[in-house]
Amino acid sequence: MSSSSSLHGPNTAPMSASSNGNPNSSENNDIVSDHHHVSVVIVGAGPSGIATSALLNSHSVPNLVFEREDCCASLWKKRSYDRLNLHLAKGYCSLPLMPHSFRTSTFMSKYDFIAYLDEYVSRFNVKPRYCRHVDSAVCDEDEEIWKVKVTGPDQYEYYSSDFLVVATGENNQAIIPADLPGLESFTGKVVHACDYKNGESFKDKQVLVIGCGNSGMEISNDLADNGAHASLVIRSQMHVLSKEMVAIGMLLLDYLPVKIVDKFVSFLAKFRYQDLSSYGIHRPDQGPFLFKALTGKRPVIDRGTINKIRSKQIKVFPGIVRINSNSVEFNNGARQSFDAILLATGYKSVAHKWLKDYKYLLNDDGKPKGNYPNHWKGEKGVYCVA
Ligand SMILES: Cc1cc2nc3c(=O)[nH]c(=O)nc-3n(C[C@H](O)[C@H](O)[C@H](O)COP(=O)(O)OP(=O)(O)OC[C@H]3O[C@@H](n4cnc5c(N)ncnc54)[C@H](O)[C@@H]3O)c2cc1C
């Protein structure tokens, strides 16, 4: 990577037209900062963005990190529920240069993970420029640079860089499914999982959780623990594993082919959970790790939800036919009234909206063009980290 002569060190802040020497001060609204060049622009200060900046800092490569929120790791700090624990063992969730302490529990709470990330930014001198939304990044092929437009707290800012790193993650924007007829007529509360913190305010309420990935399963469990009457829509096949089974499987994958690991882990899952089809939970034909590789769908990690489904504390419904006022009709003919709907329907990346020349890195759906393990490197100096 070439280094920029206009910067004096890593994470150097730009001097805006309004700055008076202080890059964060401004006297006017709607003014535009001077153009500023840096070696590497990193978009997003989640775990991927801060890790990239830390590594660049360790090699004295000047870089700027832009983050639309007012903090790093905003997904973890602002858009996740209180009882969230890491789904993966700590060895798979550490950032470069800083392994987790041996005192940290294997499946740490989100609060421990956040404390780890905060320590990380301070230890490696990562200084994201907060409250800066990257509106566009365009490749200037003549000058061989990326031109980046940023909306700051009170002005537009313009930058150019030799390299651009997309670290905006796969969880950019909440998905509200289009195939829920009548959702707009629902008279109760509709909440997306990204805004759910805990089940306190749902006590004694009938709540329908739509989506049976890890968030949907864990939120149903949390609702039931908080005295809500939780129901869960499960319409696709899925693997249910314990966190220990996932940890064993991931360890074995380092040594054995996926087919053998899948057989072993599926055997453990069948032994532990038996046949769940009478509860509306159907296993795919492929094993959990191959299924993830083929479809992108992760196994669901059970943290107590299955027991509650068995004991009917959590009801399972198949697909939804229509929603009408507060009543929901399901495709097995059942009908029930609900006070709230919780959409655990996932997220999507919208990087291809602001990365104008996304063709060098991404497909039209915002996903990397290259297949793993070559998904991270695009053309013309654009990279993605996740
Ligand atoms: C409920 C839940 C549980 C999870 N559990 C685990 C787990 O146990 N283990 C694990 O490894 N992963 C887990 N994940 C996946 C998680 O997404 C990643 O671990 C991690 O947060 C991804 O980091 P990232 O930096 O790539 O993206 P993110 O953490 O999503 O960070 C992207 C950042 O980019 C910012 N941004 C986006 N667009 C712009 C823009 N245009 N301009 C400026 N800034 C922008 C966002 O505000 C955000 O701060 C979980 C995810 C969820 C939702």
The ligand as an ORCA input file, in Angstrom:
! r2SCAN-3c Opt
* xyz 0 1
  C     -27.919    -11.071     17.057
  C     -26.546    -11.300     16.444
  C     -25.641    -12.201     17.036
  C     -24.391    -12.442     16.485
  N     -23.529    -13.306     17.110
  C     -22.275    -13.475     16.608
  C     -21.298    -14.320     17.254
  O     -21.549    -14.943     18.254
  N     -20.064    -14.435     16.728
  C     -19.730    -13.753     15.589
  O     -18.578    -13.858     15.155
  N     -20.634    -12.988     14.943
  C     -21.875    -12.834     15.420
  N     -22.778    -12.026     14.773
  C     -22.405    -11.447     13.492
  C     -21.907    -10.008     13.645
  O     -22.531     -9.335     12.617
  C     -20.408     -9.948     13.535
  O     -19.763    -10.588     14.561
  C     -19.827     -8.543     13.563
  O     -20.592     -7.576     14.231
  C     -19.619     -8.144     12.138
  O     -18.734     -7.076     12.203
  P     -18.597     -6.072     11.038
  O     -17.620     -5.032     11.505
  O     -18.284     -6.792      9.772
  O     -20.041     -5.434     10.840
  P     -20.924     -4.575     11.854
  O     -20.687     -4.962     13.267
  O     -22.319     -4.628     11.334
  O     -20.332     -3.087     11.678
  C     -20.547     -2.323     10.512
  C     -20.487     -0.852     10.897
  O     -20.564     -0.080      9.711
  C     -21.361      1.082      9.960
  N     -21.865      1.571      8.676
  C     -22.726      0.930      7.826
  N     -22.932      1.688      6.719
  C     -22.196      2.825      6.858
  C     -21.970      3.971      6.037
  N     -22.549      4.113      4.820
  N     -21.150      4.950      6.507
  C     -20.528      4.809      7.714
  N     -20.703      3.741      8.546
  C     -21.512      2.754      8.111
  C     -22.440      0.563     10.901
  O     -23.027      1.593     11.655
  C     -21.663     -0.421     11.767
  O     -21.175      0.165     12.948
  C     -24.026    -11.757     15.308
  C     -24.909    -10.849     14.709
  C     -26.158    -10.610     15.267
  C     -27.111     -9.627     14.592
*
